[in-house]
Amino acid sequence: MDYLLFLNDIAGTEILVILLFVLLFFGANSIPSIAKSMGRVIYQIRNATSDLKEEIKNSSTEMKKDLNLNELIKETEEEIRAPMDQVLTNIDHTVNYESKNESKSKPKTETEESKQNETS
C-alpha cells in the first residue's frame, strides 16, 4: 500500500476528473486492458522488490559468515589481554619486592631487640 501514498493529496473530485479524462482519451474498450497491464506491472515491481530484499538479506548473512566476527573479537581480546596481564604481573612483582625490602630495612623495635638478645 506504500505506492498509494500519493493519493492522500488528491481529492475525490480530482480523481473523478482524471478517470473521466482517461475514459475519453483511451475509450471504454481499452480501459480493461490498460488496468490489466498496470496490474501486471505492479505485480512485477512487488516481486522485484521482494527479490531484492531477500538478496540483500542473504548477502548480509554471507558477509557475516565470511567476516566471522566472533572469532575476530576473541583474537583481538587475546591480543589486548596478554600485554595487560604482563603489566599486572610486573606491578605485583614490584609491590612484593618493595614490601620485602621494607621489612628487611625496617628498624627493630625494643621488644624485637630484647627477644633477639634473649635467644643469643
N, C-alpha and C positions, 0 to 999 in steps of 0.2 A: 504493500500500500504506500510505500515511500514515494513512488513515482507519481502519485496523485496529489502530492502536497501543493503543487502549483494551483490547484483548483480552489484553494482557500481564498484567493484574491478575486475570483470570478463570481459574479452574482448570477442568480437564476436566469434573469432576462438576457444576460450576455451569452449564457450557454444556449438559450433558445435562438438567439440571432446567429450564433456560429452554426448550429445544426441546420437552420433554415438556409444559410449560405452554402453549406456542404450539400444539402439536398438539391438546391438549384444548380450548383456548379457541376456536380458529378451525376446527378439523376438518381431516381429511385432504384433503378435496376443495378447500378454499380455499388451502391452503399453496402450491401451484404458482403460482396467480395472484398471491398476495402476493409470492412470490420474483421473479416476472416484473416486477411493479410496482416492487419495490425495485431490481431491476437497471436498469430504465429511469431511475429517479431518480438512481442513482449515475452512469449514463452522462451524463445531462443536467448533473449537477454537474461532472463532469470536463470536459465541453465548455465549460461556462460559465467554469470557472477557466482553461482554456487560452485562451479568447477574451479573457478579462480580462487575462491575462499578455501576450498579443500586442498588445492595445490599449495597455497601459502602455508596452511596448517601442516601439511606433510613435509614441506621443505624446512619449516622451523623445527619440527621434530627431528628430522635428519641432521640438521645443523647442531642441535643439542647433543645428539649421539656422537657426532664427529668431534665436537669440542671436548666432550667428556669432562664437563665442568667439575664434577665431584672429585675426580682424580687430580685435576689441576689444583683445586683448593687444598687437597690433602698434601700434595707435593710442596706447595707454597708454604703451608703451615709448618711442615717439617723443616724447610729451609730457614724459616724465621725462628723456629723453636731451638734449633741446635746452637746458634750463637747466644741466644738468651740463656740457655742452660749453662753454657760455658761461663758467661758473665756471673750468673748466680753462684756457680761453684767457686769462681775466683773471689767473690765477695765473702762467701762462707770461709774460705781458707784465710783470707785477710783478717776477718773478725776473730777466728780461732787463734791465729798466730799472735795477734795483738793481746788477746786475753792470756795466753801462755807467757808472753814476755812480761806482762804487767804482774803476774803472780810471782815470777822469778825476781824481779827488781823491786817488789813491794817491801818496804821496811818492816822488820819484825817488831811486833808489839812486845811489851814487857812480859806478858803471860807466855808468849811463844818462846822468848829467851829463857825464861825460868824453866819451862818444860824441857828445853834443849839442854840446859845446864844439869838438870836432874838426871837426864838419861846418860850424860857423859861421866 
